[in-house]
Amino acid sequence: MVNIKVLGSGCANCKRLEENARKAVETLGIEAEIVKVTEYAEIRKYPIMATPGLVVNEKLVSAGRIPSEAEIAAWLKA
C-alpha cells in the first residue's frame, strides 16, 4: 500500500492537491492511504519551505505548488 501525505494548513490549494492525489490513486487503481498533515510540528519534519507539500512513502516529491494528477500518478508508479 502506498502512503501519501498532504502537508498544509487545510487551505484551498491543499484541498486541490489532495483531490488530485485521490484522482491519481483512483486512475491507477492502486491501494493508498491519504493523510492530511496540518500540524506545523509534523510538517517541519520534512524539508519543505512552502505548502502545500506532497509526500509519497515518506519522500517529499512536491512543495509550494499543486502538481497535476498526471504528475502525481507518475510519482506513484515510480
N, CA, C and O atoms as a Tripos MOL2 file, in Angstrom:
@<TRIPOS>MOLECULE
protein
  312   311    78     0     0
PROTEIN
NO_CHARGES

@<TRIPOS>ATOM
      1 N           0.8360   -1.1810    0.0000 N.3       1 MET1
      2 CA          0.0000    0.0000    0.0000 C.3       1 MET1
      3 C           0.8830    1.2480    0.0000 C.2       1 MET1
      4 O           1.8990    1.3090    0.6930 O.2       1 MET1
      5 N           0.4780    2.2260   -0.7830 N.am      2 VAL2
      6 CA          1.2150    3.4870   -0.8940 C.3       2 VAL2
      7 C           0.7320    4.4310    0.2060 C.2       2 VAL2
      8 O          -0.4670    4.5300    0.4660 O.2       2 VAL2
      9 N           1.6650    5.1150    0.8440 N.am      3 ASN3
     10 CA          1.3350    6.0870    1.8770 C.3       3 ASN3
     11 C           1.5420    7.4840    1.3060 C.2       3 ASN3
     12 O           2.6440    7.8300    0.8800 O.2       3 ASN3
     13 N           0.4830    8.2830    1.2990 N.am      4 ILE4
     14 CA          0.5320    9.6400    0.7470 C.3       4 ILE4
     15 C           0.1600   10.6260    1.8380 C.2       4 ILE4
     16 O          -0.8260   10.4330    2.5490 O.2       4 ILE4
     17 N           0.9550   11.6890    1.9730 N.am      5 LYS5
     18 CA          0.6440   12.7390    2.9390 C.3       5 LYS5
     19 C           0.5380   14.0660    2.2110 C.2       5 LYS5
     20 O           1.3860   14.4110    1.3880 O.2       5 LYS5
     21 N          -0.5180   14.8050    2.5270 N.am      6 VAL6
     22 CA         -0.6990   16.1580    2.0130 C.3       6 VAL6
     23 C          -0.3530   17.0900    3.1720 C.2       6 VAL6
     24 O          -1.0280   17.0950    4.2010 O.2       6 VAL6
     25 N           0.7100   17.8810    2.9920 N.am      7 LEU7
     26 CA          1.1710   18.7800    4.0430 C.3       7 LEU7
     27 C           0.6130   20.1740    3.8100 C.2       7 LEU7
     28 O           0.7540   20.7320    2.7220 O.2       7 LEU7
     29 N          -0.0210   20.7360    4.8310 N.am      8 GLY8
     30 CA         -0.5380   22.0930    4.6960 C.3       8 GLY8
     31 C          -1.5920   22.4060    5.7340 C.2       8 GLY8
     32 O          -2.0310   21.5400    6.4900 O.2       8 GLY8
     33 N          -1.9850   23.6590    5.7510 N.am      9 SER9
     34 CA         -2.9080   24.1550    6.7740 C.3       9 SER9
     35 C          -4.3590   23.7630    6.5280 C.2       9 SER9
     36 O          -5.2020   23.9310    7.4090 O.2       9 SER9
     37 N          -4.6550   23.2510    5.3550 N.am     10 GLY10
     38 CA         -6.0440   22.9400    5.0090 C.3      10 GLY10
     39 C          -6.6460   24.0000    4.0990 C.2      10 GLY10
     40 O          -7.8660   24.0830    3.9530 O.2      10 GLY10
     41 N          -5.7870   24.8090    3.4890 N.am     11 CYS11
     42 CA         -6.2260   25.8780    2.5900 C.3      11 CYS11
     43 C          -6.7830   25.2900    1.2800 C.2      11 CYS11
     44 O          -6.7520   24.0770    1.0750 O.2      11 CYS11
     45 N          -7.2810   26.1470    0.4210 N.am     12 ALA12
     46 CA         -7.8600   25.7090   -0.8590 C.3      12 ALA12
     47 C          -6.8350   24.9430   -1.7000 C.2      12 ALA12
     48 O          -7.1760   23.9340   -2.3180 O.2      12 ALA12
     49 N          -5.5770   25.4150   -1.7300 N.am     13 ASN13
     50 CA         -4.5430   24.7280   -2.5070 C.3      13 ASN13
     51 C          -4.2680   23.3370   -1.9500 C.2      13 ASN13
     52 O          -4.0400   22.3980   -2.7120 O.2      13 ASN13
     53 N          -4.2860   23.2010   -0.6320 N.am     14 CYS14
     54 CA         -4.0660   21.8950   -0.0110 C.3      14 CYS14
     55 C          -5.1940   20.9370   -0.3940 C.2      14 CYS14
     56 O          -4.9600   19.7610   -0.6730 O.2      14 CYS14
     57 N          -6.4090   21.4580   -0.4020 N.am     15 LYS15
     58 CA         -7.5650   20.6310   -0.7590 C.3      15 LYS15
     59 C          -7.4960   20.2050   -2.2200 C.2      15 LYS15
     60 O          -7.8370   19.0710   -2.5560 O.2      15 LYS15
     61 N          -7.0510   21.1170   -3.0930 N.am     16 ARG16
     62 CA         -6.9180   20.7820   -4.5150 C.3      16 ARG16
     63 C          -5.8440   19.7160   -4.7170 C.2      16 ARG16
     64 O          -6.0120   18.8080   -5.5300 O.2      16 ARG16
     65 N          -4.7450   19.8270   -3.9780 N.am     17 LEU17
     66 CA         -3.6730   18.8290   -4.0630 C.3      17 LEU17
     67 C          -4.1930   17.4660   -3.6100 C.2      17 LEU17
     68 O          -3.9240   16.4500   -4.2510 O.2      17 LEU17
     69 N          -4.9310   17.4470   -2.5160 N.am     18 GLU18
     70 CA         -5.4910   16.1810   -2.0270 C.3      18 GLU18
     71 C          -6.4380   15.5810   -3.0650 C.2      18 GLU18
     72 O          -6.4240   14.3720   -3.2940 O.2      18 GLU18
     73 N          -7.2560   16.4210   -3.6890 N.am     19 GLU19
     74 CA         -8.1930   15.9690   -4.7230 C.3      19 GLU19
     75 C          -7.4320   15.3430   -5.9040 C.2      19 GLU19
     76 O          -7.8100   14.2810   -6.3980 O.2      19 GLU19
     77 N          -6.3560   16.0130   -6.3530 N.am     20 ASN20
     78 CA         -5.5390   15.4800   -7.4560 C.3      20 ASN20
     79 C          -4.9080   14.1470   -7.0670 C.2      20 ASN20
     80 O          -4.8350   13.2330   -7.8880 O.2      20 ASN20
     81 N          -4.4530   14.0290   -5.8210 N.am     21 ALA21
     82 CA         -3.8400   12.7800   -5.3650 C.3      21 ALA21
     83 C          -4.8710   11.6560   -5.3580 C.2      21 ALA21
     84 O          -4.5850   10.5380   -5.7870 O.2      21 ALA21
     85 N          -6.0720   11.9580   -4.8670 N.am     22 ARG22
     86 CA         -7.1350   10.9340   -4.8390 C.3      22 ARG22
     87 C          -7.5040   10.4830   -6.2570 C.2      22 ARG22
     88 O          -7.7180    9.2950   -6.4970 O.2      22 ARG22
     89 N          -7.5770   11.4320   -7.1920 N.am     23 LYS23
     90 CA         -7.8910   11.0900   -8.5870 C.3      23 LYS23
     91 C          -6.7930   10.2120   -9.1900 C.2      23 LYS23
     92 O          -7.0860    9.2560   -9.9090 O.2      23 LYS23
     93 N          -5.5170   10.5380   -8.8960 N.am     24 ALA24
     94 CA         -4.3960    9.7550   -9.4290 C.3      24 ALA24
     95 C          -4.4420    8.3250   -8.8950 C.2      24 ALA24
     96 O          -4.2120    7.3750   -9.6440 O.2      24 ALA24
     97 N          -4.7370    8.1680   -7.6090 N.am     25 VAL25
     98 CA         -4.8450    6.8430   -6.9950 C.3      25 VAL25
     99 C          -5.9770    6.0540   -7.6580 C.2      25 VAL25
    100 O          -5.8250    4.8750   -7.9760 O.2      25 VAL25
    101 N          -7.1070    6.7220   -7.8580 N.am     26 GLU26
    102 CA         -8.2650    6.0760   -8.4790 C.3      26 GLU26
    103 C          -7.9610    5.6700   -9.9170 C.2      26 GLU26
    104 O          -8.3130    4.5680  -10.3380 O.2      26 GLU26
    105 N          -7.3050    6.5610  -10.6800 N.am     27 THR27
    106 CA         -6.9600    6.2850  -12.0680 C.3      27 THR27
    107 C          -6.0370    5.0800  -12.1840 C.2      27 THR27
    108 O          -6.2020    4.2380  -13.0670 O.2      27 THR27
    109 N          -5.0580    5.0090  -11.2750 N.am     28 LEU28
    110 CA         -4.1000    3.8950  -11.3000 C.3      28 LEU28
    111 C          -4.6850    2.6160  -10.7200 C.2      28 LEU28
    112 O          -4.1690    1.5260  -10.9670 O.2      28 LEU28
    113 N          -5.7520    2.7430   -9.9570 N.am     29 GLY29
    114 CA         -6.3700    1.5710   -9.3430 C.3      29 GLY29
    115 C          -5.4860    0.9400   -8.2840 C.2      29 GLY29
    116 O          -5.4680   -0.2820   -8.1350 O.2      29 GLY29
    117 N          -4.7510    1.7660   -7.5450 N.am     30 ILE30
    118 CA         -3.8680    1.2310   -6.5060 C.3      30 ILE30
    119 C          -4.4750    1.4790   -5.1330 C.2      30 ILE30
    120 O          -5.3840    2.2950   -4.9730 O.2      30 ILE30
    121 N          -3.9550    0.7610   -4.1490 N.am     31 GLU31
    122 CA         -4.4010    0.9390   -2.7770 C.3      31 GLU31
    123 C          -3.4790    1.9630   -2.1240 C.2      31 GLU31
    124 O          -2.2580    1.8020   -2.1310 O.2      31 GLU31
    125 N          -4.0590    3.0020   -1.5680 N.am     32 ALA32
    126 CA         -3.2540    4.0530   -0.9500 C.3      32 ALA32
    127 C          -3.9660    4.6410    0.2500 C.2      32 ALA32
    128 O          -5.1930    4.7160    0.3020 O.2      32 ALA32
    129 N          -3.1640    5.0520    1.2050 N.am     33 GLU33
    130 CA         -3.6940    5.7550    2.3650 C.3      33 GLU33
    131 C          -3.2990    7.2150    2.1980 C.2      33 GLU33
    132 O          -2.1160    7.5340    2.0700 O.2      33 GLU33
    133 N          -4.2960    8.1060    2.1990 N.am     34 ILE34
    134 CA         -4.0250    9.5420    2.0480 C.3      34 ILE34
    135 C          -4.3160   10.2180    3.3810 C.2      34 ILE34
    136 O          -5.4280   10.1560    3.9050 O.2      34 ILE34
    137 N          -3.2850   10.8630    3.9120 N.am     35 VAL35
    138 CA         -3.3910   11.5160    5.2150 C.3      35 VAL35
    139 C          -3.1370   13.0060    5.0520 C.2      35 VAL35
    140 O          -2.2050   13.4150    4.3590 O.2      35 VAL35
    141 N          -3.9750   13.8180    5.6970 N.am     36 LYS36
    142 CA         -3.7580   15.2630    5.7070 C.3      36 LYS36
    143 C          -2.9400   15.5960    6.9530 C.2      36 LYS36
    144 O          -3.3230   15.2340    8.0660 O.2      36 LYS36
    145 N          -1.8150   16.2850    6.7640 N.am     37 VAL37
    146 CA         -0.9690   16.6890    7.8880 C.3      37 VAL37
    147 C          -1.0880   18.2030    8.0210 C.2      37 VAL37
    148 O          -0.6170   18.9500    7.1630 O.2      37 VAL37
    149 N          -1.7190   18.6480    9.1000 N.am     38 THR38
    150 CA         -1.9340   20.0760    9.2980 C.3      38 THR38
    151 C          -1.1300   20.6370   10.4740 C.2      38 THR38
    152 O          -1.0120   21.8520   10.6280 O.2      38 THR38
    153 N          -0.5790   19.7470   11.2990 N.am     39 GLU39
    154 CA          0.2130   20.1870   12.4570 C.3      39 GLU39
    155 C           1.5660   20.7050   11.9840 C.2      39 GLU39
    156 O           2.3090   20.0060   11.2960 O.2      39 GLU39
    157 N           1.8740   21.9540   12.3690 N.am     40 TYR40
    158 CA          3.1250   22.5890   11.9430 C.3      40 TYR40
    159 C           4.3520   21.7770   12.3620 C.2      40 TYR40
    160 O           5.3110   21.6740   11.5960 O.2      40 TYR40
    161 N           4.3350   21.2030   13.5560 N.am     41 ALA41
    162 CA          5.4700   20.4050   14.0550 C.3      41 ALA41
    163 C           5.7070   19.1840   13.1630 C.2      41 ALA41
    164 O           6.8510   18.7970   12.9260 O.2      41 ALA41
    165 N           4.6190   18.5810   12.6720 N.am     42 GLU42
    166 CA          4.7470   17.4180   11.7750 C.3      42 GLU42
    167 C           5.2610   17.8390   10.4000 C.2      42 GLU42
    168 O           6.1170   17.1710    9.8200 O.2      42 GLU42
    169 N           4.7340   18.9490    9.8840 N.am     43 ILE43
    170 CA          5.1420   19.4430    8.5640 C.3      43 ILE43
    171 C           6.6350   19.7620    8.5600 C.2      43 ILE43
    172 O           7.3300   19.4940    7.5790 O.2      43 ILE43
    173 N           7.1260   20.3360    9.6650 N.am     44 ARG44
    174 CA          8.5500   20.7180    9.7620 C.3      44 ARG44
    175 C           9.4990   19.5350    9.6980 C.2      44 ARG44
    176 O          10.6970   19.7250    9.4840 O.2      44 ARG44
    177 N           8.9980   18.3160    9.8780 N.am     45 LYS45
    178 CA          9.8520   17.1160    9.8060 C.3      45 LYS45
    179 C          10.3490   16.8710    8.3800 C.2      45 LYS45
    180 O          11.2770   16.0920    8.1680 O.2      45 LYS45
    181 N           9.7340   17.5330    7.4170 N.am     46 TYR46
    182 CA         10.1060   17.3780    6.0030 C.3      46 TYR46
    183 C          10.8240   18.6420    5.5290 C.2      46 TYR46
    184 O          10.5870   19.7290    6.0570 O.2      46 TYR46
    185 N          11.7140   18.4970    4.5210 N.am     47 PRO47
    186 CA         12.4550   19.6720    4.0160 C.3      47 PRO47
    187 C          11.5730   20.5450    3.1220 C.2      47 PRO47
    188 O          11.7750   20.6070    1.9090 O.2      47 PRO47
    189 N          10.6060   21.2110    3.7260 N.am     48 ILE48
    190 CA          9.6160   21.9590    2.9640 C.3      48 ILE48
    191 C           9.6780   23.4390    3.3530 C.2      48 ILE48
    192 O           9.6960   23.7810    4.5350 O.2      48 ILE48
    193 N           9.7090   24.3030    2.3460 N.am     49 MET49
    194 CA          9.7560   25.7480    2.5820 C.3      49 MET49
    195 C           8.3920   26.3970    2.3840 C.2      49 MET49
    196 O           8.1150   27.4490    2.9600 O.2      49 MET49
    197 N           7.5370   25.7720    1.5690 N.am     50 ALA50
    198 CA          6.2160   26.3290    1.2880 C.3      50 ALA50
    199 C           5.2080   25.1960    1.1290 C.2      50 ALA50
    200 O           5.5350   24.1220    0.6240 O.2      50 ALA50
    201 N           3.9840   25.4510    1.5670 N.am     51 THR51
    202 CA          2.9290   24.4570    1.3890 C.3      51 THR51
    203 C           2.0900   24.8370    0.1720 C.2      51 THR51
    204 O           2.1340   26.0000   -0.2310 O.2      51 THR51
    205 N           1.3440   23.9490   -0.4220 N.am     52 PRO52
    206 CA          1.1460   22.5850    0.0390 C.3      52 PRO52
    207 C           2.3300   21.6840   -0.3390 C.2      52 PRO52
    208 O           3.0870   21.9730   -1.2660 O.2      52 PRO52
    209 N           2.4600   20.6020    0.4000 N.am     53 GLY53
    210 CA          3.5150   19.6340    0.1170 C.3      53 GLY53
    211 C           2.9020   18.2630   -0.0930 C.2      53 GLY53
    212 O           1.8320   17.9540    0.4310 O.2      53 GLY53
    213 N           3.5970   17.4480   -0.8680 N.am     54 LEU54
    214 CA          3.1310   16.0820   -1.1180 C.3      54 LEU54
    215 C           4.2610   15.1160   -0.8000 C.2      54 LEU54
    216 O           5.3760   15.2460   -1.3060 O.2      54 LEU54
    217 N           3.9470   14.1470    0.0480 N.am     55 VAL55
    218 CA          4.9140   13.1420    0.4640 C.3      55 VAL55
    219 C           4.3840   11.7770    0.0290 C.2      55 VAL55
    220 O           3.2470   11.4170    0.3350 O.2      55 VAL55
    221 N           5.2240   11.0170   -0.6930 N.am     56 VAL56
    222 CA          4.8490    9.6650   -1.1120 C.3      56 VAL56
    223 C           5.8340    8.7000   -0.4670 C.2      56 VAL56
    224 O           7.0400    8.7770   -0.7010 O.2      56 VAL56
    225 N           5.3030    7.7870    0.3540 N.am     57 ASN57
    226 CA          6.1360    6.8280    1.0860 C.3      57 ASN57
    227 C           7.3010    7.5140    1.7920 C.2      57 ASN57
    228 O           8.4500    7.0900    1.6740 O.2      57 ASN57
    229 N           6.9890    8.5780    2.5260 N.am     58 GLU58
    230 CA          7.9370    9.3440    3.3480 C.3      58 GLU58
    231 C           8.9790   10.1270    2.5490 C.2      58 GLU58
    232 O           9.9600   10.6000    3.1230 O.2      58 GLU58
    233 N           8.7820   10.2740    1.2170 N.am     59 LYS59
    234 CA          9.6940   11.0790    0.4010 C.3      59 LYS59
    235 C           8.9380   12.3070   -0.1050 C.2      59 LYS59
    236 O           7.8970   12.1820   -0.7500 O.2      59 LYS59
    237 N           9.4680   13.4890    0.1930 N.am     60 LEU60
    238 CA          8.8450   14.7250   -0.2830 C.3      60 LEU60
    239 C           9.0470   14.8140   -1.7940 C.2      60 LEU60
    240 O          10.1810   14.8440   -2.2730 O.2      60 LEU60
    241 N           7.9440   14.8570   -2.5430 N.am     61 VAL61
    242 CA          8.0490   14.9070   -4.0030 C.3      61 VAL61
    243 C           7.6370   16.2620   -4.5730 C.2      61 VAL61
    244 O           7.9650   16.5800   -5.7160 O.2      61 VAL61
    245 N           6.9160   17.0640   -3.7790 N.am     62 SER62
    246 CA          6.4640   18.3610   -4.2670 C.3      62 SER62
    247 C           6.2290   19.2970   -3.0930 C.2      62 SER62
    248 O           5.7690   18.8810   -2.0300 O.2      62 SER62
    249 N           6.5570   20.5930   -3.3070 N.am     63 ALA63
    250 CA          6.3040   21.5920   -2.2680 C.3      63 ALA63
    251 C           6.0500   22.9470   -2.9160 C.2      63 ALA63
    252 O           6.6920   23.3060   -3.9030 O.2      63 ALA63
    253 N           5.1160   23.6860   -2.3540 N.am     64 GLY64
    254 CA          4.8520   25.0450   -2.8050 C.3      64 GLY64
    255 C           4.0780   25.1760   -4.0980 C.2      64 GLY64
    256 O           3.9940   26.2700   -4.6570 O.2      64 GLY64
    257 N           3.5110   24.0850   -4.5850 N.am     65 ARG65
    258 CA          2.7240   24.1400   -5.8180 C.3      65 ARG65
    259 C           1.7310   22.9790   -5.8410 C.2      65 ARG65
    260 O           1.7430   22.1150   -4.9650 O.2      65 ARG65
    261 N           0.8780   22.9780   -6.8560 N.am     66 ILE66
    262 CA         -0.1200   21.9130   -6.9870 C.3      66 ILE66
    263 C           0.2100   21.1010   -8.2420 C.2      66 ILE66
    264 O          -0.1200   21.5130   -9.3540 O.2      66 ILE66
    265 N           0.8600   19.9500   -8.0620 N.am     67 PRO67
    266 CA          1.1690   19.1240   -9.2350 C.3      67 PRO67
    267 C          -0.1080   18.5500   -9.8590 C.2      67 PRO67
    268 O          -1.1180   18.3640   -9.1810 O.2      67 PRO67
    269 N          -0.0410   18.2810  -11.1420 N.am     68 SER68
    270 CA         -1.2030   17.7390  -11.8450 C.3      68 SER68
    271 C          -1.4400   16.2870  -11.4400 C.2      68 SER68
    272 O          -0.5720   15.6300  -10.8640 O.2      68 SER68
    273 N          -2.6220   15.8140  -11.7530 N.am     69 GLU69
    274 CA         -2.9650   14.4110  -11.4890 C.3      69 GLU69
    275 C          -1.9800   13.4770  -12.1870 C.2      69 GLU69
    276 O          -1.5770   12.4590  -11.6250 O.2      69 GLU69
    277 N          -1.5870   13.8330  -13.4350 N.am     70 ALA70
    278 CA         -0.6410   13.0080  -14.2070 C.3      70 ALA70
    279 C           0.7250   12.9580  -13.5300 C.2      70 ALA70
    280 O           1.3510   11.9000  -13.4660 O.2      70 ALA70
    281 N           1.1910   14.1080  -13.0210 N.am     71 GLU71
    282 CA          2.4790   14.1460  -12.3190 C.3      71 GLU71
    283 C           2.4470   13.2500  -11.0810 C.2      71 GLU71
    284 O           3.3790   12.4880  -10.8230 O.2      71 GLU71
    285 N           1.3640   13.3570  -10.3290 N.am     72 ILE72
    286 CA          1.2320   12.5560   -9.1120 C.3      72 ILE72
    287 C           1.1900   11.0720   -9.4770 C.2      72 ILE72
    288 O           1.8140   10.2530   -8.8020 O.2      72 ILE72
    289 N           0.4680   10.7220  -10.5270 N.am     73 ALA73
    290 CA          0.3930    9.3310  -10.9640 C.3      73 ALA73
    291 C           1.7780    8.8000  -11.3200 C.2      73 ALA73
    292 O           2.0980    7.6530  -11.0070 O.2      73 ALA73
    293 N           2.5930    9.6130  -11.9650 N.am     74 ALA74
    294 CA          3.9650    9.2020  -12.3370 C.3      74 ALA74
    295 C           4.7800    8.9200  -11.0730 C.2      74 ALA74
    296 O           5.5260    7.9420  -11.0240 O.2      74 ALA74
    297 N           4.6420    9.7690  -10.0500 N.am     75 TRP75
    298 CA          5.3880    9.5390   -8.8000 C.3      75 TRP75
    299 C           4.9040    8.2720   -8.0980 C.2      75 TRP75
    300 O           5.6990    7.5530   -7.4920 O.2      75 TRP75
    301 N           3.6110    8.0010   -8.1780 N.am     76 LEU76
    302 CA          3.0630    6.8290   -7.5190 C.3      76 LEU76
    303 C           3.5170    5.5410   -8.2120 C.2      76 LEU76
    304 O           3.6900    4.5090   -7.5640 O.2      76 LEU76
    305 N           3.7090    5.6110   -9.5300 N.am     77 LYS77
    306 CA          4.1620    4.4470  -10.2830 C.3      77 LYS77
    307 C           5.6410    4.1510  -10.0400 C.2      77 LYS77
    308 O           6.0660    2.9990  -10.1280 O.2      77 LYS77
    309 N           6.4320    5.1970   -9.7330 N.am     78 ALA78
    310 CA          7.8800    5.0450   -9.5720 C.3      78 ALA78
    311 C           8.2410    4.2260   -8.3500 C.2      78 ALA78
    312 O           9.4220    4.0100   -8.0790 O.2      78 ALA78
@<TRIPOS>BOND
     1     1     2 1
     2     2     3 1
     3     3     4 2
     4     3     5 am
     5     5     6 1
     6     6     7 1
     7     7     8 2
     8     7     9 am
     9     9    10 1
    10    10    11 1
    11    11    12 2
    12    11    13 am
    13    13    14 1
    14    14    15 1
    15    15    16 2
    16    15    17 am
    17    17    18 1
    18    18    19 1
    19    19    20 2
    20    19    21 am
    21    21    22 1
    22    22    23 1
    23    23    24 2
    24    23    25 am
    25    25    26 1
    26    26    27 1
    27    27    28 2
    28    27    29 am
    29    29    30 1
    30    30    31 1
    31    31    32 2
    32    31    33 am
    33    33    34 1
    34    34    35 1
    35    35    36 2
    36    35    37 am
    37    37    38 1
    38    38    39 1
    39    39    40 2
    40    39    41 am
    41    41    42 1
    42    42    43 1
    43    43    44 2
    44    43    45 am
    45    45    46 1
    46    46    47 1
    47    47    48 2
    48    47    49 am
    49    49    50 1
    50    50    51 1
    51    51    52 2
    52    51    53 am
    53    53    54 1
    54    54    55 1
    55    55    56 2
    56    55    57 am
    57    57    58 1
    58    58    59 1
    59    59    60 2
    60    59    61 am
    61    61    62 1
    62    62    63 1
    63    63    64 2
    64    63    65 am
    65    65    66 1
    66    66    67 1
    67    67    68 2
    68    67    69 am
    69    69    70 1
    70    70    71 1
    71    71    72 2
    72    71    73 am
    73    73    74 1
    74    74    75 1
    75    75    76 2
    76    75    77 am
    77    77    78 1
    78    78    79 1
    79    79    80 2
    80    79    81 am
    81    81    82 1
    82    82    83 1
    83    83    84 2
    84    83    85 am
    85    85    86 1
    86    86    87 1
    87    87    88 2
    88    87    89 am
    89    89    90 1
    90    90    91 1
    91    91    92 2
    92    91    93 am
    93    93    94 1
    94    94    95 1
    95    95    96 2
    96    95    97 am
    97    97    98 1
    98    98    99 1
    99    99   100 2
   100    99   101 am
   101   101   102 1
   102   102   103 1
   103   103   104 2
   104   103   105 am
   105   105   106 1
   106   106   107 1
   107   107   108 2
   108   107   109 am
   109   109   110 1
   110   110   111 1
   111   111   112 2
   112   111   113 am
   113   113   114 1
   114   114   115 1
   115   115   116 2
   116   115   117 am
   117   117   118 1
   118   118   119 1
   119   119   120 2
   120   119   121 am
   121   121   122 1
   122   122   123 1
   123   123   124 2
   124   123   125 am
   125   125   126 1
   126   126   127 1
   127   127   128 2
   128   127   129 am
   129   129   130 1
   130   130   131 1
   131   131   132 2
   132   131   133 am
   133   133   134 1
   134   134   135 1
   135   135   136 2
   136   135   137 am
   137   137   138 1
   138   138   139 1
   139   139   140 2
   140   139   141 am
   141   141   142 1
   142   142   143 1
   143   143   144 2
   144   143   145 am
   145   145   146 1
   146   146   147 1
   147   147   148 2
   148   147   149 am
   149   149   150 1
   150   150   151 1
   151   151   152 2
   152   151   153 am
   153   153   154 1
   154   154   155 1
   155   155   156 2
   156   155   157 am
   157   157   158 1
   158   158   159 1
   159   159   160 2
   160   159   161 am
   161   161   162 1
   162   162   163 1
   163   163   164 2
   164   163   165 am
   165   165   166 1
   166   166   167 1
   167   167   168 2
   168   167   169 am
   169   169   170 1
   170   170   171 1
   171   171   172 2
   172   171   173 am
   173   173   174 1
   174   174   175 1
   175   175   176 2
   176   175   177 am
   177   177   178 1
   178   178   179 1
   179   179   180 2
   180   179   181 am
   181   181   182 1
   182   182   183 1
   183   183   184 2
   184   183   185 am
   185   185   186 1
   186   186   187 1
   187   187   188 2
   188   187   189 am
   189   189   190 1
   190   190   191 1
   191   191   192 2
   192   191   193 am
   193   193   194 1
   194   194   195 1
   195   195   196 2
   196   195   197 am
   197   197   198 1
   198   198   199 1
   199   199   200 2
   200   199   201 am
   201   201   202 1
   202   202   203 1
   203   203   204 2
   204   203   205 am
   205   205   206 1
   206   206   207 1
   207   207   208 2
   208   207   209 am
   209   209   210 1
   210   210   211 1
   211   211   212 2
   212   211   213 am
   213   213   214 1
   214   214   215 1
   215   215   216 2
   216   215   217 am
   217   217   218 1
   218   218   219 1
   219   219   220 2
   220   219   221 am
   221   221   222 1
   222   222   223 1
   223   223   224 2
   224   223   225 am
   225   225   226 1
   226   226   227 1
   227   227   228 2
   228   227   229 am
   229   229   230 1
   230   230   231 1
   231   231   232 2
   232   231   233 am
   233   233   234 1
   234   234   235 1
   235   235   236 2
   236   235   237 am
   237   237   238 1
   238   238   239 1
   239   239   240 2
   240   239   241 am
   241   241   242 1
   242   242   243 1
   243   243   244 2
   244   243   245 am
   245   245   246 1
   246   246   247 1
   247   247   248 2
   248   247   249 am
   249   249   250 1
   250   250   251 1
   251   251   252 2
   252   251   253 am
   253   253   254 1
   254   254   255 1
   255   255   256 2
   256   255   257 am
   257   257   258 1
   258   258   259 1
   259   259   260 2
   260   259   261 am
   261   261   262 1
   262   262   263 1
   263   263   264 2
   264   263   265 am
   265   265   266 1
   266   266   267 1
   267   267   268 2
   268   267   269 am
   269   269   270 1
   270   270   271 1
   271   271   272 2
   272   271   273 am
   273   273   274 1
   274   274   275 1
   275   275   276 2
   276   275   277 am
   277   277   278 1
   278   278   279 1
   279   279   280 2
   280   279   281 am
   281   281   282 1
   282   282   283 1
   283   283   284 2
   284   283   285 am
   285   285   286 1
   286   286   287 1
   287   287   288 2
   288   287   289 am
   289   289   290 1
   290   290   291 1
   291   291   292 2
   292   291   293 am
   293   293   294 1
   294   294   295 1
   295   295   296 2
   296   295   297 am
   297   297   298 1
   298   298   299 1
   299   299   300 2
   300   299   301 am
   301   301   302 1
   302   302   303 1
   303   303   304 2
   304   303   305 am
   305   305   306 1
   306   306   307 1
   307   307   308 2
   308   307   309 am
   309   309   310 1
   310   310   311 1
   311   311   312 2
@<TRIPOS>SUBSTRUCTURE
     1 MET1         2 RESIDUE 1 A MET
     2 VAL2         6 RESIDUE 1 A VAL
     3 ASN3        10 RESIDUE 1 A ASN
     4 ILE4        14 RESIDUE 1 A ILE
     5 LYS5        18 RESIDUE 1 A LYS
     6 VAL6        22 RESIDUE 1 A VAL
     7 LEU7        26 RESIDUE 1 A LEU
     8 GLY8        30 RESIDUE 1 A GLY
     9 SER9        34 RESIDUE 1 A SER
    10 GLY10       38 RESIDUE 1 A GLY
    11 CYS11       42 RESIDUE 1 A CYS
    12 ALA12       46 RESIDUE 1 A ALA
    13 ASN13       50 RESIDUE 1 A ASN
    14 CYS14       54 RESIDUE 1 A CYS
    15 LYS15       58 RESIDUE 1 A LYS
    16 ARG16       62 RESIDUE 1 A ARG
    17 LEU17       66 RESIDUE 1 A LEU
    18 GLU18       70 RESIDUE 1 A GLU
    19 GLU19       74 RESIDUE 1 A GLU
    20 ASN20       78 RESIDUE 1 A ASN
    21 ALA21       82 RESIDUE 1 A ALA
    22 ARG22       86 RESIDUE 1 A ARG
    23 LYS23       90 RESIDUE 1 A LYS
    24 ALA24       94 RESIDUE 1 A ALA
    25 VAL25       98 RESIDUE 1 A VAL
    26 GLU26      102 RESIDUE 1 A GLU
    27 THR27      106 RESIDUE 1 A THR
    28 LEU28      110 RESIDUE 1 A LEU
    29 GLY29      114 RESIDUE 1 A GLY
    30 ILE30      118 RESIDUE 1 A ILE
    31 GLU31      122 RESIDUE 1 A GLU
    32 ALA32      126 RESIDUE 1 A ALA
    33 GLU33      130 RESIDUE 1 A GLU
    34 ILE34      134 RESIDUE 1 A ILE
    35 VAL35      138 RESIDUE 1 A VAL
    36 LYS36      142 RESIDUE 1 A LYS
    37 VAL37      146 RESIDUE 1 A VAL
    38 THR38      150 RESIDUE 1 A THR
    39 GLU39      154 RESIDUE 1 A GLU
    40 TYR40      158 RESIDUE 1 A TYR
    41 ALA41      162 RESIDUE 1 A ALA
    42 GLU42      166 RESIDUE 1 A GLU
    43 ILE43      170 RESIDUE 1 A ILE
    44 ARG44      174 RESIDUE 1 A ARG
    45 LYS45      178 RESIDUE 1 A LYS
    46 TYR46      182 RESIDUE 1 A TYR
    47 PRO47      186 RESIDUE 1 A PRO
    48 ILE48      190 RESIDUE 1 A ILE
    49 MET49      194 RESIDUE 1 A MET
    50 ALA50      198 RESIDUE 1 A ALA
    51 THR51      202 RESIDUE 1 A THR
    52 PRO52      206 RESIDUE 1 A PRO
    53 GLY53      210 RESIDUE 1 A GLY
    54 LEU54      214 RESIDUE 1 A LEU
    55 VAL55      218 RESIDUE 1 A VAL
    56 VAL56      222 RESIDUE 1 A VAL
    57 ASN57      226 RESIDUE 1 A ASN
    58 GLU58      230 RESIDUE 1 A GLU
    59 LYS59      234 RESIDUE 1 A LYS
    60 LEU60      238 RESIDUE 1 A LEU
    61 VAL61      242 RESIDUE 1 A VAL
    62 SER62      246 RESIDUE 1 A SER
    63 ALA63      250 RESIDUE 1 A ALA
    64 GLY64      254 RESIDUE 1 A GLY
    65 ARG65      258 RESIDUE 1 A ARG
    66 ILE66      262 RESIDUE 1 A ILE
    67 PRO67      266 RESIDUE 1 A PRO
    68 SER68      270 RESIDUE 1 A SER
    69 GLU69      274 RESIDUE 1 A GLU
    70 ALA70      278 RESIDUE 1 A ALA
    71 GLU71      282 RESIDUE 1 A GLU
    72 ILE72      286 RESIDUE 1 A ILE
    73 ALA73      290 RESIDUE 1 A ALA
    74 ALA74      294 RESIDUE 1 A ALA
    75 TRP75      298 RESIDUE 1 A TRP
    76 LEU76      302 RESIDUE 1 A LEU
    77 LYS77      306 RESIDUE 1 A LYS
    78 ALA78      310 RESIDUE 1 A ALA
